[in-house]
Amino acid sequence: MKKLIVIGIAALLCASCQLESGQGESTLMEKLNTSGAAEPAEMAAPEVAVPQQTAQAPVVSEPRLAAGKYASDADRYRQNIVVKVMGENYIVYEYSDVRIDDVATLASAFCYETDPDTKAYLRDVYMYRNHKRRATFDCVNLASK
């Protein structure tokens, strides 16, 4: 059965080779005679010369600094988020050049450290001097209320 499949594929390949050029027929027949029980997957596609493209090395750029000031996000947070007031169950942050959800992550960590059952709840955000903002977070257990 394998020989019939190989012969059928060889006939199709020979027909396509004859249409393109008359040279491929003899090499294909030689392969069939020498290999005997060759797998059909090996004979499925004739070899075609494909021009090789030179692969260019990827351009690696240096990490971009946010407005030329910060080397990493951690530096940006350290320079722009300040704890102004810390109570037993609330905290006030003053921040600029960061988003409120970055500050909320810190507030969530603070509330978890004080009491693992509480979550950070944003009470208010208001504008302060020099375009700084102040955000107050309460540590509240919403499930108990």
DSSP file with accessible surface (Angstrom, degrees, kcal/mol):
  #  RESIDUE AA STRUCTURE BP1 BP2  ACC     N-H-->O    O-->H-N    N-H-->O    O-->H-N    TCO  KAPPA ALPHA  PHI   PSI    X-CA   Y-CA   Z-CA
    1    1 A M     >        0   0  170      0, 0.0     4,-1.9     0, 0.0     5,-0.2   0.000 360.0 360.0 360.0 -39.6    0.0    0.0    0.0
    2    2 A K  H  >  +     0   0  123      1,-0.2     4,-2.7     2,-0.2     5,-0.2   0.882 360.0  54.3 -63.8 -38.0    2.9    2.4    0.8
    3    3 A K  H  > S+     0   0  143      1,-0.2     4,-2.7     2,-0.2    -1,-0.2   0.898 106.8  51.1 -64.6 -36.4    4.4    1.7   -2.6
    4    4 A L  H  > S+     0   0  122      2,-0.2     4,-2.4     1,-0.2    -1,-0.2   0.903 111.2  47.6 -66.6 -40.6    1.2    2.7   -4.3
    5    5 A I  H  X S+     0   0   77     -4,-1.9     4,-2.6     2,-0.2     5,-0.2   0.934 113.2  48.3 -64.9 -43.6    1.0    5.9   -2.4
    6    6 A V  H  X S+     0   0    6     -4,-2.7     4,-2.6     1,-0.2    -2,-0.2   0.918 112.3  48.7 -64.1 -41.3    4.6    6.7   -3.1
    7    7 A I  H  X S+     0   0  105     -4,-2.7     4,-2.4    -5,-0.2    -1,-0.2   0.915 111.3  50.4 -65.6 -41.0    4.2    5.9   -6.8
    8    8 A G  H  X S+     0   0   35     -4,-2.4     4,-2.0     2,-0.2    -2,-0.2   0.930 112.9  45.3 -62.8 -43.8    1.0    8.1   -7.0
    9    9 A I  H  X S+     0   0   41     -4,-2.6     4,-2.7     1,-0.2     5,-0.2   0.919 112.0  53.0 -65.6 -39.5    2.8   11.0   -5.3
   10   10 A A  H  X S+     0   0    5     -4,-2.6     4,-2.7    -5,-0.2    -2,-0.2   0.901 107.4  51.4 -63.3 -38.7    5.8   10.5   -7.6
   11   11 A A  H  X S+     0   0   60     -4,-2.4     4,-2.2     2,-0.2    -1,-0.2   0.915 110.9  48.0 -65.3 -41.7    3.6   10.6  -10.7
   12   12 A L  H  X S+     0   0  128     -4,-2.0     4,-2.1     1,-0.2    -2,-0.2   0.920 113.3  47.7 -63.9 -41.0    2.0   13.9   -9.5
   13   13 A L  H  X S+     0   0   16     -4,-2.7     4,-2.5     1,-0.2    -2,-0.2   0.895 110.6  51.3 -67.5 -39.3    5.4   15.4   -8.8
   14   14 A C  H  X S+     0   0   13     -4,-2.7     4,-2.3    -5,-0.2    -1,-0.2   0.899 108.6  51.5 -64.3 -39.7    6.8   14.2  -12.2
   15   15 A A  H  X S+     0   0   50     -4,-2.2     4,-1.4     1,-0.2    -1,-0.2   0.913 112.5  45.2 -64.3 -41.3    3.8   15.8  -13.9
   16   16 A S  H  X S+     0   0   41     -4,-2.1     4,-1.8     1,-0.2    -1,-0.2   0.867 111.9  53.3 -70.4 -32.3    4.4   19.1  -12.2
   17   17 A C  H  X S+     0   0   17     -4,-2.5     4,-3.0     1,-0.2     7,-0.3   0.882 106.0  52.9 -68.0 -37.5    8.1   18.8  -12.9
   18   18 A Q  H  < S+     0   0  109     -4,-2.3    -1,-0.2     1,-0.2    -2,-0.2   0.853 108.0  51.3 -66.8 -33.1    7.5   18.3  -16.6
   19   19 A L  H  < S+     0   0  155     -4,-1.4    -1,-0.2    -5,-0.2    -2,-0.2   0.901 118.4  36.4 -69.9 -40.9    5.4   21.5  -16.7
   20   20 A E  H  < S-     0   0  155     -4,-1.8     2,-0.3     1,-0.3    -2,-0.2   0.956 136.2 -28.2 -75.8 -55.6    8.1   23.6  -15.0
   21   21 A S     <  -     0   0   55     -4,-3.0     3,-0.5    -5,-0.2    -1,-0.3  -0.981  49.6-122.3-157.3 159.3   11.2   22.1  -16.5
   22   22 A G  S    S+     0   0   64     -2,-0.3     4,-0.3     1,-0.2     3,-0.2   0.403  95.3  77.9 -86.8   5.3   12.2   18.7  -17.9
   23   23 A Q  S  > S+     0   0  159     -6,-0.2     4,-0.7     1,-0.2     3,-0.5   0.813  79.1  63.5 -88.0 -31.1   15.2   18.3  -15.5
   24   24 A G  H  > S+     0   0   21     -3,-0.5     4,-1.7    -7,-0.3     5,-0.2   0.693  85.8  75.1 -72.5 -16.0   13.5   17.2  -12.2
   25   25 A E  H  > S+     0   0   77     -3,-0.2     4,-2.2     1,-0.2    -1,-0.2   0.929  93.8  47.9 -68.2 -42.7   12.1   13.9  -13.5
   26   26 A S  H  > S+     0   0   70     -3,-0.5     4,-2.0    -4,-0.3    -1,-0.2   0.913 112.1  48.3 -69.6 -38.6   15.3   11.9  -13.6
   27   27 A T  H  X S+     0   0   74     -4,-0.7     4,-1.9     2,-0.2    -1,-0.2   0.888 111.7  50.7 -69.8 -34.8   16.4   12.9  -10.1
   28   28 A L  H  X S+     0   0   16     -4,-1.7     4,-2.1     2,-0.2    -2,-0.2   0.922 110.4  48.6 -68.3 -41.4   12.9   12.1   -8.6
   29   29 A M  H  X S+     0   0   80     -4,-2.2     4,-2.3     1,-0.2    -1,-0.2   0.882 109.2  53.5 -66.8 -36.4   12.9    8.7  -10.3
   30   30 A E  H  X S+     0   0  119     -4,-2.0     4,-2.1    -5,-0.2     5,-0.2   0.910 108.2  50.6 -63.9 -39.6   16.4    8.0   -8.9
   31   31 A K  H  X S+     0   0   97     -4,-1.9     4,-2.3     1,-0.2     5,-0.3   0.909 110.8  49.0 -63.7 -41.0   15.2    8.8   -5.4
   32   32 A L  H  X S+     0   0   21     -4,-2.1     4,-1.4     1,-0.2    -2,-0.2   0.906 112.3  47.5 -66.2 -40.8   12.2    6.5   -5.8
   33   33 A N  H  < S+     0   0  128     -4,-2.3    -1,-0.2     1,-0.2    -2,-0.2   0.873 117.7  41.0 -70.3 -36.4   14.4    3.6   -7.0
   34   34 A T  H  < S+     0   0  120     -4,-2.1    -2,-0.2    -5,-0.2    -1,-0.2   0.857 115.9  46.8 -82.3 -35.4   17.0    4.0   -4.3
   35   35 A S  H  < S-     0   0   55     -4,-2.3     2,-1.6    -5,-0.2    -2,-0.2   0.813  76.4-177.1 -80.8 -29.1   14.8    4.6   -1.3
   36   36 A G  S  < S+     0   0   41     -4,-1.4     2,-0.7    -5,-0.3    -1,-0.2  -0.465  74.9  27.5  72.3 -91.3   12.3    1.9   -1.9
   37   37 A A  S    S+     0   0   69     -2,-1.6    -1,-0.2   -31,-0.0     2,-0.1  -0.455  84.0 166.6-103.3  59.8    9.8    2.4    0.9
   38   38 A A        -     0   0    9     -2,-0.7   -32,-0.1    -6,-0.2    -2,-0.0  -0.445  42.3-103.5 -73.8 149.6   10.2    6.1    1.4
   39   39 A E    >>  -     0   0   95      1,-0.1     4,-1.0    -2,-0.1     3,-0.9  -0.479  22.0-128.7 -71.7 142.4    7.7    8.0    3.5
   40   40 A P  H 3> S+     0   0   36      0, 0.0     4,-0.7     0, 0.0     3,-0.2   0.815 106.1  64.7 -62.9 -27.3    5.2   10.1    1.5
   41   41 A A  H 34 S+     0   0   88      1,-0.2     3,-0.4     2,-0.2     4,-0.4   0.850  99.1  53.1 -66.1 -30.8    6.0   13.1    3.7
   42   42 A E  H <4 S+     0   0  138     -3,-0.9     3,-0.2     1,-0.2    -1,-0.2   0.847 114.8  40.1 -71.1 -32.3    9.5   13.2    2.4
   43   43 A M  H  < S+     0   0   19     -4,-1.0    -1,-0.2    -3,-0.2    -2,-0.2   0.425  89.8  94.6 -95.6   0.1    8.4   13.2   -1.3
   44   44 A A  S  < S+     0   0   61     -4,-0.7    -1,-0.2    -3,-0.4    -2,-0.1   0.878  86.7  35.6 -66.8 -38.6    5.5   15.6   -0.9
   45   45 A A  S    S-     0   0   76     -4,-0.4    -1,-0.2    -3,-0.2     2,-0.1  -0.953  77.7-133.0-123.5 127.1    7.2   18.8   -1.8
   46   46 A P        -     0   0   64      0, 0.0     2,-0.4     0, 0.0    -3,-0.0  -0.406  38.8 -96.9 -70.3 152.9    9.9   19.3   -4.4
   47   47 A E        -     0   0  172     -2,-0.1     2,-0.4     2,-0.0     0, 0.0  -0.571  43.9-171.6 -74.0 128.5   12.9   21.3   -3.4
   48   48 A V        -     0   0  106     -2,-0.4     2,-0.6    -3,-0.0    -3,-0.0  -0.976  27.0-118.4-122.8 132.9   12.6   24.9   -4.5
   49   49 A A        -     0   0  102     -2,-0.4    -2,-0.0     3,-0.0     0, 0.0  -0.588  33.0-169.6 -73.1 117.4   15.4   27.4   -4.2
   50   50 A V        -     0   0  103     -2,-0.6     2,-0.1     0, 0.0    -1,-0.0  -0.940  26.5-115.2-109.8 127.8   14.2   30.2   -1.9
   51   51 A P        -     0   0  113      0, 0.0     2,-0.4     0, 0.0    -2,-0.0  -0.409  31.9-125.1 -63.7 133.3   16.3   33.3   -1.7
   52   52 A Q        -     0   0  174     -2,-0.1     2,-0.4     3,-0.0    -3,-0.0  -0.657  17.7-146.7 -82.3 133.0   17.7   33.7    1.8
   53   53 A Q        -     0   0  181     -2,-0.4     2,-0.4     1,-0.0    -1,-0.0  -0.831  19.8-119.8 -98.1 136.4   16.9   36.9    3.6
   54   54 A T        -     0   0  130     -2,-0.4     2,-0.5     1,-0.1    -1,-0.0  -0.606  26.9-130.0 -76.6 127.4   19.5   38.2    5.9
   55   55 A A        -     0   0  102     -2,-0.4     2,-0.3     1,-0.0    -1,-0.1  -0.661  18.6-139.9 -79.9 127.4   18.1   38.5    9.4
   56   56 A Q        -     0   0  176     -2,-0.5     3,-0.1     1,-0.1    -1,-0.0  -0.665  22.6-108.9 -86.9 142.6   18.7   41.9   10.9
   57   57 A A        -     0   0   86     -2,-0.3    -1,-0.1     1,-0.1     2,-0.1  -0.461  42.8-102.7 -67.4 137.7   19.7   42.1   14.5
   58   58 A P        -     0   0  111      0, 0.0     2,-0.6     0, 0.0    -1,-0.1  -0.386  34.8-113.4 -63.7 142.0   16.8   43.5   16.6
   59   59 A V        -     0   0  143     -3,-0.1     2,-0.7    -2,-0.1    -3,-0.0  -0.663  31.1-160.9 -78.8 119.2   17.3   47.1   17.6
   60   60 A V        -     0   0  131     -2,-0.6     2,-0.3    -3,-0.0    -1,-0.0  -0.913   7.5-167.2-105.6 115.4   17.7   47.2   21.3
   61   61 A S        -     0   0   94     -2,-0.7     3,-0.1     1,-0.1    -2,-0.0  -0.702  27.6-102.8 -99.6 156.0   17.2   50.6   22.7
   62   62 A E        -     0   0  169     -2,-0.3    -1,-0.1     1,-0.1     0, 0.0  -0.394  53.2 -83.6 -71.1 151.8   18.0   51.7   26.2
   63   63 A P        -     0   0  120      0, 0.0     2,-0.3     0, 0.0    -1,-0.1  -0.339  49.5-117.8 -59.1 137.1   15.1   51.9   28.7
   64   64 A R        -     0   0  235     -3,-0.1     2,-0.4     1,-0.0    -3,-0.0  -0.581  20.8-135.7 -80.0 135.8   13.4   55.2   28.3
   65   65 A L    >   -     0   0   89     -2,-0.3     3,-1.0     1,-0.1     2,-0.9  -0.727  27.1-107.5 -90.1 138.0   13.4   57.4   31.3
   66   66 A A  B >> S-A   70   0A  49      4,-0.6     3,-1.9    -2,-0.4     4,-0.6  -0.537  96.4 -28.3 -68.2 104.2   10.1   59.1   32.2
   67   67 A A  T 34 S-     0   0   88     -2,-0.9    -1,-0.3     1,-0.3    -3,-0.0   0.749 112.4 -72.3  57.6  25.4   10.7   62.7   31.2
   68   68 A G  T <4 S+     0   0   59     -3,-1.0    -1,-0.3     2,-0.2    -2,-0.1   0.643 120.2  93.6  73.3  13.7   14.4   62.1   31.9
   69   69 A K  T <4 S+     0   0  132     -3,-1.9     2,-0.4     1,-0.2    -2,-0.1   0.791  71.5  51.6-107.4 -35.4   14.0   62.0   35.7
   70   70 A Y  B  <  -A   66   0A  11     -4,-0.6    -4,-0.6     1,-0.1    -2,-0.2  -0.871  47.2-162.1-120.6 140.7   13.5   58.4   36.9
   71   71 A A  S    S-     0   0   77     -2,-0.4     2,-0.3     1,-0.2    -1,-0.1   0.742  81.9  -2.2 -86.2 -26.1   15.5   55.2   36.4
   72   72 A S  S  > S-     0   0   56      1,-0.1     4,-1.9    -6,-0.1    -1,-0.2  -0.954  75.2 -98.9-154.5 171.8   12.6   53.0   37.4
   73   73 A D  H  > S+     0   0   97     -2,-0.3     4,-2.6     1,-0.2     5,-0.2   0.865 120.2  58.6 -65.1 -35.4    9.0   53.0   38.7
   74   74 A A  H  > S+     0   0   42      1,-0.2     4,-2.6     2,-0.2    -1,-0.2   0.919 106.3  47.8 -62.4 -40.9   10.3   52.5   42.3
   75   75 A D  H  > S+     0   0   48      2,-0.2     4,-2.2     1,-0.2    -1,-0.2   0.910 110.7  51.8 -64.2 -40.6   12.4   55.6   42.0
   76   76 A R  H  X S+     0   0   42     -4,-1.9     4,-1.5     1,-0.2    -2,-0.2   0.923 111.4  46.7 -63.3 -41.3    9.4   57.5   40.7
   77   77 A Y  H  X S+     0   0   69     -4,-2.6     4,-1.8     1,-0.2    -2,-0.2   0.924 111.5  51.4 -66.6 -43.0    7.2   56.3   43.6
   78   78 A R  H  < S+     0   0  171     -4,-2.6    -1,-0.2     1,-0.2    -2,-0.2   0.879 115.2  42.1 -62.1 -36.6    9.8   57.2   46.2
   79   79 A Q  H  < S+     0   0  116     -4,-2.2    -1,-0.2    -5,-0.2    -2,-0.2   0.731 123.5  34.9 -83.1 -21.3   10.3   60.7   44.8
   80   80 A N  H  < S+     0   0   18     -4,-1.5    16,-1.2    -5,-0.2     2,-0.5   0.481 102.8  68.9-118.3  -3.2    6.6   61.5   44.3
   81   81 A I  E  <  +B   95   0B  20     -4,-1.8     2,-0.4    14,-0.2    14,-0.2  -0.977  56.2 175.5-121.2 124.6    4.6   59.8   47.0
   82   82 A V  E     -B   94   0B  66     12,-2.8    12,-3.1    -2,-0.5     2,-0.6  -0.983  30.4-129.0-129.3 136.7    4.9   61.0   50.6
   83   83 A V  E     +B   93   0B  66     -2,-0.4    10,-0.2    10,-0.2     3,-0.1  -0.742  30.1 172.8 -82.7 120.6    3.0   59.9   53.7
   84   84 A K  E     +     0   0B  92      8,-2.7     2,-0.4    -2,-0.6    -1,-0.2   0.852  65.0  11.9 -95.9 -45.7    1.6   63.1   55.3
   85   85 A V  E     -B   92   0B  61      7,-1.2     7,-2.9     2,-0.0     2,-0.5  -1.000  60.2-171.4-137.3 135.9   -0.6   61.8   58.1
   86   86 A M  E     +B   91   0B 116     -2,-0.4     5,-0.2     5,-0.2     2,-0.1  -0.973  12.8 173.6-130.6 117.0   -0.9   58.2   59.5
   87   87 A G        -     0   0   20      3,-2.7     3,-0.1    -2,-0.5    -2,-0.0  -0.408  49.0 -89.0-106.5-171.6   -3.6   57.4   62.0
   88   88 A E  S    S+     0   0  176      1,-0.2     3,-0.0    -2,-0.1    -1,-0.0   0.892 123.0   9.0 -68.6 -38.5   -4.7   54.1   63.5
   89   89 A N  S    S+     0   0   94     25,-0.0    50,-2.9    49,-0.0     2,-0.3   0.032 125.9  51.6-134.4  28.8   -7.2   53.3   60.7
   90   90 A Y  E     - C   0 138B  76     48,-0.3    -3,-2.7    -3,-0.1     2,-0.3  -0.984  54.4-162.9-154.5 163.4   -6.5   55.9   58.0
   91   91 A I  E     -BC  86 137B   3     46,-2.2    46,-2.9    -2,-0.3     2,-0.5  -0.993   8.6-149.8-149.2 144.4   -3.6   57.3   56.0
   92   92 A V  E     -BC  85 136B  12     -7,-2.9    -8,-2.7    -2,-0.3    -7,-1.2  -0.982  14.3-167.6-120.0 124.6   -3.1   60.5   53.9
   93   93 A Y  E     -BC  83 135B  13     42,-2.6    42,-2.6    -2,-0.5     2,-0.5  -0.891  10.8-154.2-109.6 142.9   -0.7   60.5   51.0
   94   94 A E  E     +BC  82 134B  19    -12,-3.1   -12,-2.8    -2,-0.4     2,-0.3  -0.972  31.1 164.6-111.3 129.2    0.6   63.5   49.0
   95   95 A Y  E     +BC  81 133B   9     38,-2.7    38,-2.8    -2,-0.5     2,-0.3  -0.956  22.3 177.2-145.6 157.8    1.5   62.6   45.5
   96   96 A S  S    S+     0   0   22    -16,-1.2    36,-0.1    -2,-0.3     3,-0.1  -0.961  70.5  25.3-154.2 154.0    2.3   64.0   42.0
   97   97 A D  S    S+     0   0   82     -2,-0.3     2,-0.3     1,-0.2   -17,-0.1   0.728 104.8  86.1  62.0  22.9    3.4   62.5   38.7
   98   98 A V  S    S-     0   0   12    -18,-0.1    -1,-0.2   -21,-0.0     2,-0.2  -0.950  80.2-106.0-139.1 165.9    1.8   59.2   39.6
   99   99 A R    >>  -     0   0  162     -2,-0.3     4,-1.3     1,-0.1     3,-0.7  -0.542  26.1-116.9 -93.0 159.8   -1.7   57.8   39.3
  100  100 A I  H 3> S+     0   0   60      1,-0.2     4,-2.7     2,-0.2     5,-0.2   0.838 113.2  60.8 -65.6 -30.8   -4.2   57.3   42.1
  101  101 A D  H 3> S+     0   0   68      1,-0.2     4,-1.4     2,-0.2    -1,-0.2   0.828 101.1  54.5 -70.1 -25.1   -4.2   53.5   41.6
  102  102 A D  H <> S+     0   0   33     -3,-0.7     4,-1.2     2,-0.2    -1,-0.2   0.905 111.2  45.0 -67.8 -39.8   -0.5   53.4   42.4
  103  103 A V  H  X S+     0   0    0     -4,-1.3     4,-2.3     1,-0.2    -2,-0.2   0.883 107.9  58.5 -69.3 -37.6   -1.2   55.2   45.6
  104  104 A A  H  X S+     0   0   33     -4,-2.7     4,-2.6     1,-0.2    -1,-0.2   0.852 100.2  57.4 -62.6 -32.8   -4.2   52.9   46.3
  105  105 A T  H  X S+     0   0   96     -4,-1.4     4,-2.0     2,-0.2    -1,-0.2   0.921 108.0  46.6 -63.3 -42.3   -1.8   49.9   46.2
  106  106 A L  H  X S+     0   0   70     -4,-1.2     4,-2.3     2,-0.2    -2,-0.2   0.904 112.0  50.7 -65.5 -40.4    0.3   51.4   48.9
  107  107 A A  H  X S+     0   0    0     -4,-2.3     4,-2.6     1,-0.2    -2,-0.2   0.896 108.1  53.0 -65.2 -38.2   -2.8   52.2   51.0
  108  108 A S  H  X S+     0   0   62     -4,-2.6     4,-2.2     1,-0.2    -1,-0.2   0.911 109.2  48.8 -63.4 -40.9   -4.0   48.7   50.6
  109  109 A A  H  X S+     0   0   47     -4,-2.0     4,-2.0     2,-0.2    -2,-0.2   0.905 110.6  51.5 -65.1 -40.3   -0.7   47.4   51.9
  110  110 A F  H  X S+     0   0   24     -4,-2.3     4,-1.9     1,-0.2    -2,-0.2   0.939 110.9  47.3 -61.5 -46.4   -0.8   49.8   54.8
  111  111 A a  H  X S+     0   0    0     -4,-2.6     4,-2.5     1,-0.2     7,-0.3   0.891 110.4  52.2 -65.2 -37.1   -4.4   48.6   55.8
  112  112 A Y  H  < S+     0   0  148     -4,-2.2    -1,-0.2     1,-0.2    -2,-0.2   0.887 109.0  50.8 -67.0 -36.5   -3.4   45.0   55.5
  113  113 A E  H  < S+     0   0  155     -4,-2.0    -1,-0.2     1,-0.2    -2,-0.2   0.863 113.1  45.0 -69.4 -34.8   -0.4   45.5   57.8
  114  114 A T  H  < S-     0   0   68     -4,-1.9    -2,-0.2     1,-0.3    -1,-0.2   0.920 139.4  -6.8 -75.4 -42.7   -2.6   47.2   60.4
  115  115 A D    ><  -     0   0   68     -4,-2.5     3,-2.0    -5,-0.2    -1,-0.3  -0.861  59.5-148.6-154.1 115.1   -5.4   44.7   60.3
  116  116 A P  T 3  S+     0   0   73      0, 0.0    -4,-0.1     0, 0.0    -3,-0.1   0.704  96.6  61.6 -61.9 -16.2   -5.6   41.9   57.7
  117  117 A D  T 3  S+     0   0  108     -6,-0.1     2,-0.2    -5,-0.1    -5,-0.1   0.559  92.2  83.7 -85.4  -7.2   -9.4   42.0   57.7
  118  118 A T    <   -     0   0   15     -3,-2.0     2,-0.3    -7,-0.3    23,-0.2  -0.636  59.9-155.1-101.1 157.8   -9.6   45.6   56.4
  119  119 A K  E     -D  140   0B 139     21,-2.7    21,-2.5    -2,-0.2     2,-0.4  -0.870  30.0-100.5-122.5 157.7   -9.4   47.1   53.0
  120  120 A A  E     -D  139   0B  32     -2,-0.3     2,-0.5    19,-0.2    19,-0.2  -0.673  37.0-169.9 -81.3 128.5   -8.4   50.5   51.8
  121  121 A Y  E     -D  138   0B 132     17,-2.9    17,-3.2    -2,-0.4     2,-0.5  -0.978  22.2-127.4-122.5 120.6  -11.4   52.8   51.1
  122  122 A L  E     +D  137   0B  73     -2,-0.5    15,-0.2    15,-0.2     3,-0.1  -0.556  27.4 178.1 -72.9 115.8  -10.7   56.1   49.3
  123  123 A R  E     -     0   0B 130     13,-3.0     2,-0.3    -2,-0.5    -1,-0.2   0.931  59.9 -28.6 -82.6 -53.2  -12.3   58.9   51.3
  124  124 A D  E     -D  136   0B  65     12,-1.1    12,-2.5     2,-0.0     2,-0.4  -0.995  42.4-150.3-161.0 160.5  -11.3   61.9   49.2
  125  125 A V  E     +D  135   0B  63     -2,-0.3     2,-0.3    10,-0.2    10,-0.2  -0.999  25.1 172.5-132.7 129.6   -8.7   63.4   46.8
  126  126 A Y  E     -D  134   0B 100      8,-2.3     8,-2.8    -2,-0.4     2,-0.3  -0.982  34.4-104.2-140.2 157.7   -8.1   67.1   46.7
  127  127 A M  E     -D  133   0B 105     -2,-0.3     6,-0.3     6,-0.2     2,-0.2  -0.553  39.1-178.1 -78.8 138.1   -5.7   69.4   45.0
  128  128 A Y    >   -     0   0   74      4,-3.9     3,-0.7    -2,-0.3     4,-0.3  -0.493  40.0 -45.1-121.5-167.7   -2.9   70.9   47.2
  129  129 A R  G >  S+     0   0  174      1,-0.2     3,-1.3     2,-0.2    -1,-0.2  -0.243 118.4  15.0 -64.5 152.2   -0.1   73.4   46.6
  130  130 A N  G 3  S-     0   0  140      1,-0.3    -1,-0.2    -3,-0.1     3,-0.1   0.837 131.2 -63.0  54.5  39.4    2.1   73.1   43.5
  131  131 A H  G <  S+     0   0  148     -3,-0.7     2,-0.3     1,-0.2    -1,-0.3   0.761  98.4 140.9  59.8  27.7   -0.2   70.8   41.7
  132  132 A K    <   -     0   0   63     -3,-1.3    -4,-3.9    -4,-0.3     2,-0.3  -0.692  40.1-144.5 -93.2 154.5    0.2   68.1   44.3
  133  133 A R  E     -CD  95 127B  91    -38,-2.8   -38,-2.7    -2,-0.3     2,-0.5  -0.895   2.8-149.4-119.1 151.4   -2.8   66.0   45.3
  134  134 A R  E     -CD  94 126B  37     -8,-2.8    -8,-2.3    -2,-0.3     2,-0.4  -0.981  11.9-169.4-121.6 130.5   -3.7   64.6   48.7
  135  135 A A  E     -CD  93 125B   0    -42,-2.6   -42,-2.6    -2,-0.5     2,-0.5  -0.968   7.1-155.6-122.0 132.4   -5.6   61.3   49.0
  136  136 A T  E     -CD  92 124B   8    -12,-2.5   -13,-3.0    -2,-0.4   -12,-1.1  -0.934  10.3-169.8-109.4 127.0   -7.1   60.0   52.2
  137  137 A F  E     -CD  91 122B   6    -46,-2.9   -46,-2.2    -2,-0.5     2,-0.4  -0.955   7.8-152.9-117.4 134.0   -7.7   56.3   52.6
  138  138 A D  E     -CD  90 121B  33    -17,-3.2   -17,-2.9    -2,-0.4     2,-0.8  -0.852  16.0-132.6-101.6 143.0   -9.7   54.7   55.4
  139  139 A a  E     + D   0 120B  11    -50,-2.9     2,-0.4    -2,-0.4   -19,-0.2  -0.848  42.9 166.9 -95.1 109.1   -9.0   51.1   56.5
  140  140 A V  E     - D   0 119B  20    -21,-2.5   -21,-2.7    -2,-0.8     2,-0.9  -0.951  41.7-140.1-130.3 143.5  -12.5   49.6   56.7
  141  141 A N    >   -     0   0   54     -2,-0.4     3,-0.7   -23,-0.2     4,-0.5  -0.849  23.7-178.6 -99.1  96.3  -13.9   46.1   57.0
  142  142 A L  G >  S+     0   0  104     -2,-0.9     3,-0.5     1,-0.2    -1,-0.2   0.746  73.6  65.2 -71.7 -21.3  -16.9   46.5   54.6
  143  143 A A  G 3  S+     0   0   96      1,-0.2    -1,-0.2    -3,-0.1   -25,-0.0   0.812  99.0  52.7 -72.4 -26.5  -18.1   42.9   55.3
  144  144 A S  G <         0   0   89     -3,-0.7    -1,-0.2     0, 0.0    -2,-0.2   0.644 360.0 360.0 -84.2 -13.4  -18.9   43.7   58.9
  145  145 A K    <         0   0  190     -3,-0.5    -3,-0.0    -4,-0.5     0, 0.0  -0.482 360.0 360.0 -92.4 360.0  -21.1   46.7   58.1
